[in-house]
Amino acid sequence: MGFGIPVSGSWATPRNIIEICQAAERLGYESLWSFQRTLYPADSSIPAPYRSVHDPLAISAFVAGVTERARIGTAIINLPFYAPLVLGKALTSIDVLSDGRLDAGLGLGWNANEFAAAGVPIDRRGARGEDFLAALHAVWTKDPVDYKGEFYEIPTGYVDPRPVQQPHPPILLGGSAEPALRRAGRIADGWISASRFPASAVPGAVATIKAAGEEAGRDMTGFRLVIRAATQVRAEDEEQQFTGTYAKIRRDIDGYAEHGVTELFVDLNFDAQIGNPEADPAESMRRGHEALEAFAPGA
């Protein structure tokens, strides 16, 4: 079990981040997670929790300095918004600062406005992502580094320091389309689901991932299957996954475990009553602590 770091909306303050992350460690949570959103559309056409979101690299480095045990995950960072060398250096520093606790959750992005703002075309992002990952692997495993691909090139040179985790921090890929699932099976250490990925779709996704890995000659033992539980606690049960009373949400969590999921993290940031610039931060923190206690391992 993991927990989402306060990164969205009014409750995402330095003091609150420290308080929630340290409480999560005390309660036995194994991991702490952030996510990325860079540009919110002026027409407010996407949900309010995307309106004000901290940078996941900065958050991960900050949390590394105020925690001791929990792994620190990004779910997810959009590869096309960076150069492989730049992102690789940042992730390495976080791995060093956290003494080897980083889980690098990476993906391709979906918001056309964010691609435009980053100066990167949205087309062929699958091919661009595969080239990026090959370049990132070179940054972490070659000494000196030397890479030339279709989209990215790194001249021969040294990239130090090296990550604490060898050969590199675990790479967890996001995405729910078949090409994304197969990519995760072929080249990643794990897969992170989309926020509303239904439990009934997990067995099919797992089968696709594992088949791709086995076709590539990989041993899929230990492959990580991570679910983001976009949790909304309410007074009454609702049909939507992870929405309703604590008892109902616990049943939803158990359902995912029965389908072979290895990890799940509760994320309150996607609740518009919490991860929202207009929310009362004190009330959000009260609900955050209540959820921490309710979903704690062994609770």
Secondary structure in CASP SS format (residue, H / E / C, confidence):
PFRMAT SS
TARGET T0000
AUTHOR 0000-0000-0000
METHOD secondary structure of the structure
MODEL  1
M C 1.00
G E 1.00
F E 1.00
G E 1.00
I C 1.00
P C 1.00
V C 1.00
S E 1.00
G C 1.00
S C 1.00
W C 1.00
A C 1.00
T C 1.00
P H 1.00
R H 1.00
N H 1.00
I H 1.00
I H 1.00
E H 1.00
I H 1.00
C H 1.00
Q H 1.00
A H 1.00
A H 1.00
E H 1.00
R H 1.00
L C 1.00
G C 1.00
Y C 1.00
E C 1.00
S E 1.00
L E 1.00
W E 1.00
S E 1.00
F C 1.00
Q C 1.00
R C 1.00
T C 1.00
L C 1.00
Y C 1.00
P C 1.00
A C 1.00
D C 1.00
S C 1.00
S C 1.00
I C 1.00
P C 1.00
A H 1.00
P H 1.00
Y H 1.00
R C 1.00
S C 1.00
V E 1.00
H C 1.00
D C 1.00
P H 1.00
L H 1.00
A H 1.00
I H 1.00
S H 1.00
A H 1.00
F H 1.00
V H 1.00
A H 1.00
G H 1.00
V H 1.00
T C 1.00
E C 1.00
R C 1.00
A C 1.00
R E 1.00
I E 1.00
G E 1.00
T E 1.00
A C 1.00
I C 1.00
I E 1.00
N E 1.00
L H 1.00
P H 1.00
F H 1.00
Y C 1.00
A C 1.00
P H 1.00
L H 1.00
V H 1.00
L H 1.00
G H 1.00
K H 1.00
A H 1.00
L H 1.00
T H 1.00
S H 1.00
I H 1.00
D H 1.00
V H 1.00
L H 1.00
S C 1.00
D C 1.00
G C 1.00
R C 1.00
L E 1.00
D E 1.00
A E 1.00
G E 1.00
L E 1.00
G E 1.00
L C 1.00
G C 1.00
W C 1.00
N C 1.00
A H 1.00
N H 1.00
E H 1.00
F H 1.00
A H 1.00
A H 1.00
A H 1.00
G C 1.00
V C 1.00
P C 1.00
I C 1.00
D C 1.00
R C 1.00
R H 1.00
G H 1.00
A H 1.00
R H 1.00
G H 1.00
E H 1.00
D H 1.00
F H 1.00
L H 1.00
A H 1.00
A H 1.00
L H 1.00
H H 1.00
A H 1.00
V H 1.00
W H 1.00
T H 1.00
K C 1.00
D C 1.00
P C 1.00
V E 1.00
D E 1.00
Y E 1.00
K E 1.00
G C 1.00
E C 1.00
F C 1.00
Y C 1.00
E E 1.00
I E 1.00
P E 1.00
T E 1.00
G E 1.00
Y C 1.00
V C 1.00
D C 1.00
P C 1.00
R C 1.00
P C 1.00
V C 1.00
Q C 1.00
Q C 1.00
P C 1.00
H C 1.00
P C 1.00
P C 1.00
I E 1.00
L E 1.00
L E 1.00
G E 1.00
G C 1.00
S C 1.00
A C 1.00
E H 1.00
P H 1.00
A H 1.00
L H 1.00
R H 1.00
R H 1.00
A H 1.00
G H 1.00
R H 1.00
I H 1.00
A C 1.00
D C 1.00
G E 1.00
W E 1.00
I E 1.00
S C 1.00
A C 1.00
S C 1.00
R C 1.00
F C 1.00
P C 1.00
A H 1.00
S H 1.00
A H 1.00
V H 1.00
P H 1.00
G H 1.00
A H 1.00
V H 1.00
A H 1.00
T H 1.00
I H 1.00
K H 1.00
A H 1.00
A H 1.00
G H 1.00
E H 1.00
E H 1.00
A C 1.00
G C 1.00
R C 1.00
D C 1.00
M C 1.00
T C 1.00
G C 1.00
F C 1.00
R E 1.00
L E 1.00
V E 1.00
I E 1.00
R E 1.00
A E 1.00
A E 1.00
T C 1.00
Q E 1.00
V E 1.00
R C 1.00
A C 1.00
E C 1.00
D C 1.00
E C 1.00
E C 1.00
Q C 1.00
Q C 1.00
F C 1.00
T E 1.00
G E 1.00
T C 1.00
Y H 1.00
A H 1.00
K H 1.00
I H 1.00
R H 1.00
R H 1.00
D H 1.00
I H 1.00
D H 1.00
G H 1.00
Y H 1.00
A H 1.00
E H 1.00
H C 1.00
G C 1.00
V C 1.00
T C 1.00
E E 1.00
L E 1.00
F E 1.00
V E 1.00
D E 1.00
L C 1.00
N C 1.00
F C 1.00
D C 1.00
A C 1.00
Q C 1.00
I C 1.00
G C 1.00
N C 1.00
P C 1.00
E C 1.00
A C 1.00
D C 1.00
P H 1.00
A H 1.00
E H 1.00
S H 1.00
M H 1.00
R H 1.00
R H 1.00
G H 1.00
H H 1.00
E H 1.00
A H 1.00
L H 1.00
E H 1.00
A H 1.00
F H 1.00
A C 1.00
P C 1.00
G C 1.00
A C 1.00
END
